[in-house]
Each structure stands twice: as structure tokens, then as C-alpha cells.
């Protein structure tokens, strides 16, 4: 009992306990996943105005309990436009007006903790982009900002964007998107997004700089079902989407000047201007639209953009049209990238495979700890040595995970490998400390010098590991960076927090 009291009141052990409790509080493990987690909130929506924020967990709507995402969807589908919904969350109650675009909230399943899983564990896409040609640092930063804005406007969450350089000095952009498909990546990131509207070869307006607003609500965007039809060859269905854009006064004036010089022609009984409004995306003709005669010479700040959607069925064509419209709207809002980006590599991980990876990783961590405990017990034949090593090893893992949750680092397979490496190094250091303490006890009171010698060996190994990992942390990309970060964090936590506590524990237990 006296030894336990000495252990618990030693400042090194107290420091370990404090970090352990703080890590558990940071991770915030949840044993119940009922409810709907607020992932993102639409701009200028009723939800944003009400004050509800991302991270809130919706548990009740209008007195009806929310247990699953399906329950949330069923309750929301019964709401009428203009009605007020009362949402109960873990942070308070909110009243939100149901509008054409819904409540303005995007939800997902309630996470079991604050730990962010990487693509290897949840599925998604990892993309490596390389600028085409020489770019300035400002162009590089602007490209990253536009990519981030595109993905956020499109509605993709859990997006991580970083930059790295090769040994040769080439710049790369690393984009990680949870839940994204190859098609999402190629259309949103692979395209430069250079949009131009021309009449008779003269530019009227361009995306980004001339676009003042892009309509995304149901009253001025969507699919006109009257345009849906089936082709005679192949039976492919096609529907056309449309949405309104508002342009600058300068673009409207330019439209007036160009159209005032055009003739009026008749086509199928309708009167149009002699030139069409040609829409170009990345210098390729996307669509050509007739211009009504009543727009001749008119200073108009509003235009209707149209485009197609195709599918094997009418429903598939509508879905494709809405998807194309959403991507087109995103490109118009964010504008063109300052430089063309080439996709060097795309890694796609399915959600199912990611879940299998996560299960395997957890089993690997548990198996490693169990194996360490067995080997330590066989080595020393003493539970009072094996148990402290297991406890400090487990504490080390929890503190590393707490650090990852604090900085919102995505845990992937490489990061878990880094945790295993750090724990393995920790066990090695603890064995060194234990051996030195045992030798010190045999040498009649020389154990303090032995511990100092053990920590000299440990610090030398620590600095060697940090120096070896530093290049991967600075210049590495994706998985290499995750491995380096967790390894450095793990050995640092071990050397400065868990090793001193273990040394004190083992010193008290073995110093009879």
C-alpha cells in the first residue's frame, strides 16, 4: 500500500495521469451513436441564421426522436415549405424554417469519437496534382484556395489539402477527399474550370470574375421535365438543366453592344438573333444557346445557362443532369484555376475495404500489446514488471490518439504503423530501464546512476529517430507524412511523459 501511495503521489506519475485524462477528454469516446451529426451547413440558409453549428448532434425534431439517419430523412420529408421545425441538439434547441432546399443542413452518422479516420479507413480518394509549367508561389497558393472552395461549395466534407515538394524541387498538391469518387475528382479538380460565354467569337463574360451570383435554389435552377426525351438510336434518355446567373454591368453592356449588330433569323417559326451564345469550358464548346430577338441590344445582367444530362432511363438522365448542373455551378462560382493542374496519381479506396483496414489495424494494435505482455512476462517472470509496461504502453497509445484528435490529424494505416513503431520503441526503452534498475538493485544502491545511464541511451535513440523522420515530415506527402508525424509524436510523448513515469514506477516496485 505504501508503494502504491508513493507511485500515485510522484509528480512524474501525476503528469502521466493528467495527460491521460486530457487525451481521453480530447478523444471524447461515445458509446451511443443515436442521432444525426451536423456535418456542414449551407450558406445563407435558415439553419445558418438560427445559429446551429457543425458538430451538433440532432436528437429530436418537432417532438419526434431521431435514432438513425433514416429517421431524420423520414421526419424532414414530411415538413412543408415555410413551416418551422424545432430541432433539439446536444448544444441546445433551434428553430429553423423549412425552405426549398430543405433545412440547409447536411448530416452524417454520429462519430464514435473525435478521431478523424483517413482515407485508408473510411474510403475516398487521394489525388496528387502537379502544376503544368512554372508557377509562382502566389499562383500555387491561389490554386489550393480555389480547389478548397470548389470542394466545399460542391458539398464534399472531410477534405484535406496540403502541398509538398520533391527532392528535385517540383511542387505538388495533395488532396484527400473522404467518400469521393474518381468522377468527382476528375470533374472538380482535374478541370481548370476556365469558362467563357461568347457571341460570334467575342467574349461576353467569363466565370469567376464577371459572375456576380449563381442561382442554386429550386425557383431558378433545375430540370425542365418537358425537355426530357428518348433518342431513336440506342434509346438513351436526355434531359436539360438550366440555372440563372447574374453578371457584372460591364458584361451586360458588352452583351448589348455585340447583339445590337446582329441580324434576326427565323428557325422553326421562332425568331432569334443570327449568332448563338456559345459556352466554352476549358476552351472546349460545352453548349450553344439561341438568343431571343427581344434581347437584341438589351443591357441584361441575367442569363440562363443550360446543359444536358444523359442516362439509360429518364430518372438516370435527370440525376445526371442535376449532377452536371451542380458541378457547372461550382466551377462558375469559384472561377478558373490560375494554372492547369495535371493529375499525377489517383488512389481510390472503397468504404467497405476501408472498414476492413480499420478492423485489421485495431486488431494489430491489440495483438501487438498482447504479444509484448507475453514476451515481457517470459523475460522477467514478474507481473510487477510486465503489468507496468503494458499500462504505460496503453497510456502511450491513448495520449498519441489524443494528440491526433487535438490537431485533427487524419489517422490512416501509415499513422497506425507509426503508432506501432513508437510503442515498439517504447517497450525497448522500458526494457533498458528495467534491466538497469535490476542491475542497480544488485549493485547495492547504485540504481540512480543506472537510470541515468538508461536515459542517456534512450535520449540518443530518440534524437536519432527524430532526425531520421524529419525529412519525411517536411518533404513527405500523404502516408509518409502521417507515418513520420505519429512516430515523432509517439517517441516524444514516450521520452518526456511515459518513460520517466515508468522509471519511477519500476524503481519503487523493485526497490525492496
N, C-alpha and C positions, 0 to 999 in steps of 0.2 A: 504493500500500500504506500509505503514511504517512497519507493522508486516511482510509482505512478504519479504521486504528487510532485516529485522533482521533475518528471518529464513534462507534465502539463503546465507547470509554472515557469519553465525555462523560456526565455524570450525568443529563442530560435524556433521552438515548437509552437509558441503562441503566434509568431509571424506566419508559420506554415498554416495554422488553423484559420487565421484571418484571411489569407489569400485563398484558401479552400472555400470558405464561406462566401467570399466575394465572387468567386468563379461560379459557384452554384447559383448565386443570385443573378449573375450576368447571363448564364445559360438559360435560366428560368424553365426547367423541365415541366411540361404539362402532362398530367395523367388523363385528362379528358380533352377530346378533340371535337366536342359538340359545338355547333355554332357556325358562323360564316366569317372568315377573316377578310377584312377590308384590305385589298391589295393595292389598288390605285383608285383615284377619284378624278372624274372628268373635269376639265377646266370650265369655269363659269357655270357649273351645274348647281342645282339646288342643294346637292349634298355638300359641295364645297362651301357654299354660302352658310349652310347650317352649322359648320364648324367640325363636322365629323372628320376624322383623320385616318390616314393609313395606319395599320396595326391594331385598330379597334376590332373587337370581336362582337358581331351582331348575334344576340341570343333570343330576341323577340321582336316581332313586327305586328303592331296592332293587336297585341294580346295573344298572338299565336307563337308558340315556341319554335325555335329554329334548332334542329338537331343536326341536319345534314344540308348539303348544297342543294339537293333536290327539293327539300322542304322550303328552302329560301326561294328557289325558282318558282315553285307552285304558288306560294303566297304572293310574290311580286306579280305573277301573271294575272292575278285576279284584281289587281289595282286598276283604277280608271284614271285617265289623263286629267290632271287638275286636282286629284284627291290628295289628301295629306296623310302620309304614313308616319307613324310613331315608332322609331327604332330604339330598342333597348340594347346597350352595349356594355362592355366591362368598364367603360370610362364615363358612362352617363347616358342620358336619353336625348334623342334628337328628333325634330320634326322636319320631314323632307317632302317636298311637293313632287308627285309623280308626273314627269313630263314625257314628251315624245320619245326621248332617248332613254327613258326609264328613270331610275333613281339617280343615275350618274355615278354608280358605284360598281367597281369590278372586284369580284370576290374570288377566294380560293379556299381550300381546306385549311382548317386551323392547324398551324405547325405544332409539332410536339415540343419544340424548344426554340430558342433564339439562334441556334446554329444554322448557318446557311450552307446548304449542300451544293457542291459544284456539279458541273455537267455530267461527270462520270457517275454520279449517284442519283440524279433526278432526270437525266436525259436532256438533250438540246443540241446546240451547235456551237462549235468553236471555230472561228474564222481568223485566218492570218491574211492581212491586206498589206500590199506594198504599193507605194505611190509610183505612178508611171512617169519617170523622169525626175529631174531635180526639183525639189520643193524647199521653200523657206520654212523656218521654224513656225512662223505665224500661220502659213498655209496648212502646215501639219496639224497645229492646234485647232484651227478652224474646221478642218475635215473631221476631227474627232468630235467636236461640238455638234456639227451638223448630223453626224451619224447617231449620236446620243439623242438628239432632238427627234430625228426620224423614228427611232425605235420607240421612244416614249409616246409620241403622238399616235403611232400605229397601235399602241396598246400592249407592247411586249414589256413584261416586268422581269426582274432579276437579270438585269443587263450589266455586264462588267466590261468596261473599255479601258485598255491600257496601251502604252507604247513601249517599244523595245528597239534595240539596235543590235545588228550582227557584229561580229568581230571586224568585218570589213567596213563597218560604219553605215551600212544600209538601214534605213528606218522602216519599221513595221508597226502596224496597228493590230492589236489582238482584241477581238470582240467575242464575248461569251454570252450566249442567249439561252436561258433555260426554256425548254418547251418549244423552241423554234424548229422549223423545217428547212430543208435545203432551198425550197422555193421562196420562203420568206427572206432568206439570206441573199439569194441572187437578185431578187427584185428590189429589196430595200437598201442593200449595201453594195451589191455588185454594179448597180447603175449609178452613173454620175448624177443623174437627175436633172440634166440640162433641158429645160422646157422653153419652147418658143411658139408663139402664135403668129403666123404670117398671112398676109393677104397679097397675092400676086408677087411673092418673093420679098416683100417688105415686112420687116418685123413690127408687130403691133405692141406686143408685150411679152415679157419673159417671166418665168417662175421665180418666186422669191422676192426680187427687188421691186417688180411692178405690181405684184399681187398684194392687195390690202387685206382681203379676207376670203376665206374659202368656206362655203356653206356645207355643214355636215349634219344638219338636222333634217327630219323627215319632210318638212314642208317645202324644202328647196333642194333636195337631193334624193336619189333613189332610183328604182327601176320602174319604167313605164311598161306595164304588162301588155299594153297594146302593141308594143314593138317586138314582142316575143313571137318567134315563128320557127318553123322547121324547114330546113333546106330539102330540096327534092333529091339531091345527091348525098347519100350517106345518112340522111335522117338526123343530122346534127341540129340541135336547137340553138338559137341565138337570141339574146335579149340585149337591149341597150340601156346603159345607165346615163344619168345626167345629173349635174350639180352646178350651182351658180357660183361664180367668182366675181369679186369686186376688184377693179383695177384702179391705178392712180389716175389723176386728172390728166397728166401728160400723155398716158397711154390712150385715154379716151379721146383726147384731141388728135392724136396721131391716127386713130381709127377714123375719125371724122374726115381728116384730110385725104386719106387713102381712098375711102369709099365714095367720096364726092366725085372722084374722077372715073368711076366705073359705070358701065352700061347696065341696063336692066334686060334680063333674058327670061324666057318662059320655059318651064320644064314641068310636064305633066299637068298643065293647067295652072301651075303656081308661078308667081313672079319672084325672081331672085336677082341678086347682083351677079355680074358676069364672072367674078372671081369668088372662090370659096375661102373660108377661114381654115387654113392648114395648120394642124397641130403637130409639132415635132418634139420627140423625146429622144435625147442623146443623138441629135442630128438625123433621126430616122422618122419618116412620116408615120404618125400614130393614127390620125383620122382627119377627114376633110368634111367640113360642115357648110351647108348652104347658108347664105346671108340673106335675110328677108329684105325686100325692097324698102320697107319703111325705116330701115336702119341707115340708108344712104345719107352720108354727110352728117349723121347724128352724133353728138358728143355723148356716148354711152359709157358709163362706168361699170356696167354689169354685163356679163357674158354667161352663156350656158355652155359648159363643156360636156361633151358626150363621148361614149366609148362602148365597145362590145364586151359581151360575156358569152362563152360557148360551153355546151355540155351535151351529154348523151340524152338527158331528159330536160324538161322545162325547169324543174326545180334546180338541177345542176347548173343550168345556164344562168338562172337568177343568182345562185350562190356565187358563181364565178364572176358575174357582173358586179355584184356588191364588193367582192374581194378586190377586183381590179380598180373599182372606184375608190376604195379605201386607200390603196397603195398610191393611186394617182393624186388623191387629195394630200396625202402625206408628202409626196415629192413637191407639190406646188407650195405647200406651207413652208417647208424647210429650205427650198431653193436648191441650187446646184452646188455640188461639191467643188471646192476651189481647184481640185486636181483629180484626174482619173485614178481610181484605185483598182489594182489588179488583185483578184482573189488567188493567193498563192496556195492555200490549202483550206479545206473544209472537213472538220471531223464531226460526224453525226452520231449521237448515242441515243438509242430508244429509251423511253421511260421504263419499260419492262426490264431491259438489260441493266439500266441504272439501279433499279431496286435490287437486282441480284448482286450487283457490285457492292451496294451498301451493306447487304446482309453478310456477304463474304468478308468485307472489311471489319465489321463488328466482331465476327467470329475469329478473325485473325488477331485482333487486339485481345480478346478474351483468352484465346488459345495461347498467345504469347505470355500473358501474365501467369496463366496456369502452369505453363512449361517452366517459367522462371522459378515459380514457387517450388515445384518438384525438384528441380536441379539444385536450388539453394538448400533445401532440406537434406538432400542426399549428400551435399558437400559438407554441411556443418552438423547435421544430425541434431539440430536445436531449433525448436519452434520460436524461441525468443529472438532468433536471428532471421529466420525465414519470414515470419509474420511482419516485422517492421519493414523489411524490404518490399513485401507485397503492398503494404499500406502506403508507403512513400511512393512506390511506382504508380499505384492507382491515383494517389493525390496529384502526382505529376501530370498524368493524363487529363484529369479534371481541370487543373489550372491552365494547361495548354488549350483545352477546349474553351475555357472561359476567356482566355486571351483572344482566341479566334472569334468568339461571339462579340467581344468588345469592339474589335476593329472591323467586324462584319466581313471577315475573310471567308471565301467560298472553300469549303472542305471537299477536296477531291481525293482520288486514290493516291496521288503523289503526296498530298498533305498528310494522309494517314500513314503512308510509308515513312514520311519524315517523323511523325509521332513515334512510330515503332523504332526508328533509328535512335531517337532521343531517349526513349525508355531503355533500349538496349545499352546505350552508352551509360545511362544512369545506373543500371544494375551492375555494370562493370566497375563503375566508380564506387558503388556501395560495397562491392566485394573487396576492393582495395582498402577501403576504410575499415571494414570488418577484420580483415587479415592484420592490418596494422594495429588495431585495438587489441586483438588477441595476442599479438607478439608483445605489445606494450604491457599487457597484464602479466605475461610470463616473465617479463624483464623487471618486475617489481617496481611499479610506479613510473615507468618510462612511457606511458601511453600518450601523454600530451605531445611529446616530440614525435611519436609515431603518427598521430593525427595530422600534425603539421606537415610531415613528410607525405602523407597520403594526399593532402590538399595541394601540395606542390605538384604532384603527379597529375591530379585532376585538373588544375588550372592550366598546366601545359597542354593537356589533351583538349581542354575547352578552347583555348586560343587557336590551336591547330584546326579544330573543326570549324570555328567561325571564319578563319581566313580561307579555308577550303570552300565554304559555302558562299562567301561574299560575292565572288564573280557571278554565280548563278542567280543570286538575289538581285544584283544590279543589272546584269545583261540578259538574264534568262527570261523566258516567256512561258506563259501558261503553266504547265505542270512542273517545269523545272523551278520556276519561281515559288510555287506552292511548297515544293519539297524543301527548298532552301529556307524559306521563311519559318516553317514549322520546326525544322531541325534546329535552326539558330534559336528560336524562341524556346524550344524544349530544353536544349542544353543550358541555356541561360537561366531558365526557371530552376532547373536542377542544381546548377552550381551555386546559385545565390539564395535559393529558398529551401529546396528539399534535402540537398546533401548536408548542409550544416545541421538541419533538424535531425536527420538520420544519424549523423555522427554523435550528436548529443544523446539521442535515444539509446544507441548501441553502447555508448560509453557508460551510461547509467546502468543498463541491464547487465553488462558484462563485468562491471567493476564491483565485485562482491566485497 
